[in-house]
Amino acid sequence: MINPAKNTVEDTEENRQICRKYCKICPNYKAHSLEKYQPDELFCACGNSTSPTKKEIRCFCVGCELFLKHHLRVGFFCVGH
């Protein structure tokens, strides 16, 4: 059985450092200049970007250490579903 607490990603500096390795090079992040909008990283913990032009291109979420560690599902946390 999956532990629901494991699915929650905390907004910590350690997690943000991991996030920066993936989000900052992600095609979605770069194409939509998501660094200009809040939240500007750690979308799996902080929610969707407020960018008005976001749309799914390609996603690096599934390769992220946080995605694997917390048994997250799907991807595209920056644009939502």
Secondary structure, DSSP 8 states (H G I E B T S, - for coil): ---GGGG-----HHHHHHHHHHHTT-HHHHHTTGGGSSS-S-HHHH-----TT---S---GGGSHHHHHTT--S--TTT--
